[in-house]
Amino acid sequence: MPFQIHALPAQPFAALSALSDADLSARLVQRQLVDKQPGYPCRVSLEDAQVGETVYLLHYTHQAAATPFRASHAIYVREGVASATVPRGEVPQMIRSRIISLRAFDATGMMVNADLAEDEAVATRIEALLQHPGTDYLHLHFAKQGCFAARVSRV
């Protein structure tokens, strides 16, 4: 089943670079300098940040549905990057290079299925979970840290 992986839009994070460290701290955001690669996966570019780049570590609500599965977690966003446009049916290297928890949700935001995959199996598991008639969309999470990676929809 054809699928599309969606990066977060860049616009909500664009103003972070203009804020002082004190203003960022008041918003529970940390400005960090990337010191290793991989290690700072950006949810806007869907790429790992490069050594020397600036990233922001912040709290993000990725599942806003009014259900018991409402969820948020920390994410990294690279400074000054555009939102990635991932070709249909492709899984970015940033996602393929990690163990991924795939979580399937229905239209009301209730979890209906879940699985784990890594490497090339991520695409296969996405397609399989989207086959389930109750699945409306998927969330991909980095299994070790538990944080949100990207949203997936049917095409």
C-alpha positions as a Markdown table, in Angstrom:
| # | Residue | x | y | z |
|---|---|---|---|---|
| 1 | Met | 0.0 | 0.0 | 0.0 |
| 2 | Pro | 1.5 | 3.4 | -1.0 |
| 3 | Phe | 2.5 | 5.6 | 1.9 |
| 4 | Gln | 3.9 | 9.1 | 2.6 |
| 5 | Ile | 6.2 | 10.0 | 5.5 |
| 6 | His | 5.7 | 13.6 | 6.7 |
| 7 | Ala | 8.3 | 15.8 | 8.3 |
| 8 | Leu | 7.3 | 18.5 | 10.8 |
| 9 | Pro | 6.8 | 21.9 | 9.2 |
| 10 | Ala | 9.7 | 24.3 | 9.7 |
| 11 | Gln | 7.7 | 27.4 | 10.4 |
| 12 | Pro | 6.7 | 26.8 | 14.0 |
| 13 | Phe | 10.4 | 26.4 | 14.9 |
| 14 | Ala | 11.8 | 29.3 | 12.8 |
| 15 | Ala | 11.8 | 31.9 | 15.6 |
| 16 | Leu | 13.9 | 29.8 | 18.0 |
| 17 | Ser | 17.2 | 31.1 | 16.6 |
| 18 | Ala | 16.2 | 34.7 | 17.6 |
| 19 | Leu | 15.6 | 33.8 | 21.2 |
| 20 | Ser | 18.1 | 34.2 | 24.0 |
| 21 | Asp | 19.2 | 31.2 | 26.0 |
| 22 | Ala | 17.0 | 32.6 | 28.9 |
| 23 | Asp | 14.0 | 32.9 | 26.6 |
| 24 | Leu | 14.6 | 29.4 | 25.3 |
| 25 | Ser | 14.9 | 28.0 | 28.9 |
| 26 | Ala | 11.6 | 29.7 | 29.9 |
| 27 | Arg | 10.0 | 27.6 | 27.0 |
| 28 | Leu | 11.8 | 24.4 | 28.2 |
| 29 | Val | 14.0 | 24.5 | 25.0 |
| 30 | Gln | 17.7 | 23.9 | 24.9 |
| 31 | Arg | 20.1 | 25.2 | 22.2 |
| 32 | Gln | 22.8 | 22.6 | 21.6 |
| 33 | Leu | 25.8 | 22.3 | 19.4 |
| 34 | Val | 26.0 | 18.9 | 17.6 |
| 35 | Asp | 29.1 | 17.0 | 18.8 |
| 36 | Lys | 28.6 | 13.7 | 17.0 |
| 37 | Gln | 26.9 | 12.3 | 14.0 |
| 38 | Pro | 24.5 | 10.4 | 14.1 |
| 39 | Gly | 22.9 | 11.4 | 17.3 |
| 40 | Tyr | 20.7 | 14.4 | 16.7 |
| 41 | Pro | 17.8 | 13.4 | 14.4 |
| 42 | Cys | 15.9 | 16.4 | 13.1 |
| 43 | Arg | 12.2 | 16.0 | 12.7 |
| 44 | Val | 12.0 | 18.9 | 10.2 |
| 45 | Ser | 14.7 | 17.9 | 7.7 |
| 46 | Leu | 14.4 | 14.1 | 8.6 |
| 47 | Glu | 18.2 | 14.0 | 8.5 |
| 48 | Asp | 20.8 | 13.6 | 11.3 |
| 49 | Ala | 22.3 | 17.0 | 12.1 |
| 50 | Gln | 26.0 | 17.4 | 11.2 |
| 51 | Val | 28.8 | 18.1 | 13.7 |
| 52 | Gly | 29.0 | 21.8 | 14.4 |
| 53 | Glu | 25.4 | 22.5 | 13.6 |
| 54 | Thr | 22.9 | 24.1 | 16.1 |
| 55 | Val | 19.9 | 22.1 | 17.1 |
| 56 | Tyr | 17.1 | 22.7 | 19.5 |
| 57 | Leu | 15.9 | 20.1 | 22.0 |
| 58 | Leu | 12.3 | 20.7 | 22.9 |
| 59 | His | 9.1 | 19.2 | 24.1 |
| 60 | Tyr | 6.6 | 18.4 | 21.3 |
| 61 | Thr | 3.0 | 17.1 | 21.3 |
| 62 | His | 2.9 | 14.7 | 18.4 |
| 63 | Gln | -0.3 | 12.9 | 19.3 |
| 64 | Ala | -2.9 | 15.6 | 20.3 |
| 65 | Ala | -6.0 | 13.4 | 20.0 |
| 66 | Ala | -8.2 | 13.6 | 23.1 |
| 67 | Thr | -7.7 | 9.9 | 23.9 |
| 68 | Pro | -5.6 | 7.9 | 26.4 |
| 69 | Phe | -3.0 | 7.8 | 23.7 |
| 70 | Arg | -2.4 | 11.6 | 23.7 |
| 71 | Ala | 1.4 | 11.9 | 23.8 |
| 72 | Ser | 4.4 | 14.2 | 23.7 |
| 73 | His | 8.1 | 13.8 | 24.0 |
| 74 | Ala | 11.4 | 15.6 | 23.4 |
| 75 | Ile | 12.5 | 16.1 | 19.7 |
| 76 | Tyr | 15.5 | 17.7 | 18.0 |
| 77 | Val | 15.1 | 20.4 | 15.3 |
| 78 | Arg | 18.0 | 21.7 | 13.3 |
| 79 | Glu | 18.4 | 25.5 | 13.0 |
| 80 | Gly | 17.4 | 27.1 | 9.7 |
| 81 | Val | 16.3 | 24.0 | 7.8 |
| 82 | Ala | 13.4 | 23.6 | 5.4 |
| 83 | Ser | 10.8 | 20.9 | 5.9 |
| 84 | Ala | 11.7 | 17.7 | 4.1 |
| 85 | Thr | 9.6 | 16.4 | 1.3 |
| 86 | Val | 10.0 | 12.7 | 1.3 |
| 87 | Pro | 9.1 | 10.9 | -2.0 |
| 88 | Arg | 6.1 | 8.5 | -1.8 |
| 89 | Gly | 7.0 | 5.1 | -0.5 |
| 90 | Glu | 10.5 | 6.1 | 0.7 |
| 91 | Val | 11.9 | 5.9 | 4.2 |
| 92 | Pro | 14.6 | 8.4 | 5.0 |
| 93 | Gln | 18.0 | 7.1 | 6.1 |
| 94 | Met | 17.6 | 8.8 | 9.5 |
| 95 | Ile | 14.7 | 6.4 | 10.2 |
| 96 | Arg | 16.1 | 3.3 | 8.5 |
| 97 | Ser | 19.3 | 3.5 | 10.5 |
| 98 | Arg | 17.4 | 3.0 | 13.9 |
| 99 | Ile | 15.1 | 0.5 | 15.4 |
| 100 | Ile | 11.6 | 2.0 | 14.9 |
| 101 | Ser | 8.4 | 1.5 | 16.8 |
| 102 | Leu | 5.5 | 1.8 | 14.4 |
| 103 | Arg | 2.2 | 2.7 | 16.0 |
| 104 | Ala | -1.1 | 2.5 | 14.1 |
| 105 | Phe | -4.0 | 4.8 | 15.0 |
| 106 | Asp | -7.6 | 5.0 | 13.9 |
| 107 | Ala | -9.3 | 8.2 | 12.9 |
| 108 | Thr | -10.2 | 9.0 | 16.5 |
| 109 | Gly | -6.6 | 8.7 | 17.7 |
| 110 | Met | -6.9 | 5.3 | 19.4 |
| 111 | Met | -4.0 | 2.9 | 18.8 |
| 112 | Val | -5.1 | -0.2 | 16.8 |
| 113 | Asn | -1.8 | -1.9 | 16.1 |
| 114 | Ala | 1.9 | -1.7 | 16.7 |
| 115 | Asp | 5.2 | -3.3 | 15.5 |
| 116 | Leu | 8.9 | -2.9 | 15.5 |
| 117 | Ala | 11.2 | -2.8 | 12.5 |
| 118 | Glu | 14.6 | -1.6 | 11.3 |
| 119 | Asp | 16.5 | -1.0 | 8.1 |
| 120 | Glu | 14.6 | -1.9 | 4.9 |
| 121 | Ala | 11.9 | -3.7 | 6.9 |
| 122 | Val | 10.5 | -0.4 | 8.0 |
| 123 | Ala | 8.8 | 0.2 | 4.7 |
| 124 | Thr | 7.4 | -3.3 | 4.6 |
| 125 | Arg | 5.9 | -2.9 | 8.1 |
| 126 | Ile | 4.5 | 0.5 | 7.2 |
| 127 | Glu | 2.7 | -1.1 | 4.3 |
| 128 | Ala | 1.5 | -4.0 | 6.3 |
| 129 | Leu | 0.1 | -1.8 | 9.1 |
| 130 | Leu | -1.7 | 0.4 | 6.6 |
| 131 | Gln | -3.5 | -2.7 | 5.2 |
| 132 | His | -5.4 | -3.0 | 8.5 |
| 133 | Pro | -8.9 | -1.6 | 7.8 |
| 134 | Gly | -9.0 | 0.3 | 11.1 |
| 135 | Thr | -5.7 | 2.2 | 10.5 |
| 136 | Asp | -6.0 | 5.8 | 9.6 |
| 137 | Tyr | -2.3 | 6.9 | 10.1 |
| 138 | Leu | 0.9 | 5.8 | 11.7 |
| 139 | His | 3.4 | 7.4 | 14.0 |
| 140 | Leu | 7.1 | 6.3 | 13.9 |
| 141 | His | 9.1 | 6.4 | 17.1 |
| 142 | Phe | 12.8 | 5.8 | 17.8 |
| 143 | Ala | 12.4 | 2.6 | 19.8 |
| 144 | Lys | 15.3 | 3.1 | 22.2 |
| 145 | Gln | 14.6 | 6.7 | 23.3 |
| 146 | Gly | 10.8 | 6.4 | 22.6 |
| 147 | Cys | 10.6 | 9.8 | 20.9 |
| 148 | Phe | 8.5 | 10.7 | 17.9 |
| 149 | Ala | 10.2 | 10.5 | 14.5 |
| 150 | Ala | 7.5 | 11.1 | 11.8 |
| 151 | Arg | 3.9 | 10.7 | 10.8 |
| 152 | Val | 2.9 | 8.3 | 8.0 |
| 153 | Ser | -0.3 | 8.5 | 5.9 |
| 154 | Arg | -1.7 | 6.4 | 3.0 |
| 155 | Val | -1.3 | 7.9 | -0.4 |
